[in-house]
């Protein structure tokens, strides 16, 4: 004869009543870091226990099962909390949140890359290295381009100035507002 009642409704209720203080204590202990709500953790464990009772029957060592179930559910809840984001009415801030924004960002990148390719001298290679998603250091860029690290800053300034002038010429000047003088 097993030390736990069979899975009939009245016997399951007795097991639940027997385990209630243990589940509450384990949930409180596991949720002490403040990231989890003990009541939510308890509820998850109860659902898991009732599913087990319906499928397999009561665990042999109920106390050990409760401790393991609480730890497992706490781990799942923490992982879930890491993946969740708060709901807002506004579209996502990134390009993926809005097709129009994604199109404008992509068009801006194409315009910038095209302007970089038209810059004179060593500027295309330098600016391409600076725009690299790998985010290389000045030392790595200087080594890649075969120039001294000390001349990289002044060359960068000249290239950015040239790029700025090219892009300013492509963008229409804003109209004057108010009275012209």
N, C-alpha and C positions, 0 to 999 in steps of 0.2 A: 504494500500500500504506500502511495506517495504521500509526503507530508503536506501537500497542497490539495485543495478541493478540486473536483472535476470542473469542467467548463460550463456547467449549467448556469443559468442566469443568477440564481441565488448564491451559488458557490463563487462565481466570478465577482459578485458584489462583495462577498466576504474577503476575497483576496485584495480587491481594490481598497477596502477599508483598512485592511491590515497593512498595506503598503503606502497609504496616504502620507503618514508622517515622514517616512523615509524618502519618498519622492520630493516632498516639500523641502526637507533639509538638504538633500543633494542638489536640488535646483538652486536653492539660496546660496549654497557654497560655491557652485559653479558660476553663478552670475555675479559674484562679488566685485568683479572688475568694472561693473557699471555698463558694459557694452550690451548686456542681455537683460531682459526682463524675466525674473524668476517665474512669474505666472505663465508667460509664453512658453518657457522651457518646460514647465510642468505639463502644460497642455499637450505639447508635442510628445512627451514621454507617455502620457496617458493614451493618446491615440495609437502610439506604437505598441503599447501593452495590449490594448483591446484588439488590435489587428493580429497580434501574436496569439492571443487567447482564441480567436476565431479560427485561425489557420492551423496552429500547431498544438496549442494548449499552454498551460502555465509553465514557466521556466522551472528547472530543478532547483536552482539556487536563486530565489527571487531577489535577495539583497544584492548579490553580485550582478544580476541582470539589470537591476535598476541603476546601480552605479555606472555600469558600462553604457546603458541607454542614455543616461543624462549626459555623460561625457560626449557621446556620439552626436546627440542632438545639439549640444552647445557648440561643438566644432562646426556642424552644418550651419547653425545660425550665424556664427562668426563669419564663415565664408560667404554666406548669403549677404550679410551686411556689407562686406567689402565690395560686392558686385553691384549692390543697389545704389541708385541715385534718386535724389528727391525729385518729385514731379513738379514741373513748372508749366505755366500756360504759354510761355514764350518758346519759340523753336530753339533747338540746340545752337550754341554759340559758334560752333565750328562750321566749316563748309558743308558737311554732310547734313546739317539740319535744314537746309533750304536749297533747292535746286538752283534758284537764281543766284544766291550767294556763291554757291560752288562754281557756277559758270563765270561769275565776275572774278573770283579768286584765280581760277585757271587762266582766264584771259590776261589778268595782271601778271601772272608768272610767265606766260608766253611773251608778252610785251617786254618784260624785263630781260628774259633770256635773249630775245632778238636784239635788244639794244646793247647788251653785253657783247654779243658776237660782233657788233659793228664798231666797237671801241678800237682805237688805234694802239699800235705797239704791243707791249706786254700785258695790256689791260684785260683782254679776253681771258687769258689763262689765269691771271691773278684773281679777277672777279669771279670766275667759275669756281676756283678753289675756295674763295671766301663764302660762296653760296652753297657749297657742298653740304648735303645733309649729314655727313660724317663729322662736321664741325671740327676741322683740324686746327691745331695750334699754329702760331706764327712760325715756330721752329719747323714744323712739318711742311707748311706751305713754302717756306724759304728753301728747304731741302728739295721739295718736289719741283720748284721752278728754277733751282740752281742759282739763286741770288742770295746775298747776305741778309741776315735777319734784320740788321740795322737799316737797310735800304727799303725794307718791306713797308714800313709805316709811311714814309714820304711817297713811295710809288702808289700805295693804296689811296692816299689822299688825292693825288693827281688823277688817278683812274676814277674815283668816285665823283670828283668834280666834273670830269668829262662826261660821265654817265648822267649826272644830274642835269647838265646843260642839254644833252641829247633828249632826255625825257621831257624836260621843260619845253623844248621846241615842239615836241609831238603833242603835248597837251595844250588845248586852247586856253588862252589867258582869260581869267574871269572878267566879266563885264563890270564896269564901274557902277557903283550904286550911288544914288543921290546926285547932287550937282557936280558937274565937271568944272574944273578950274583951268 
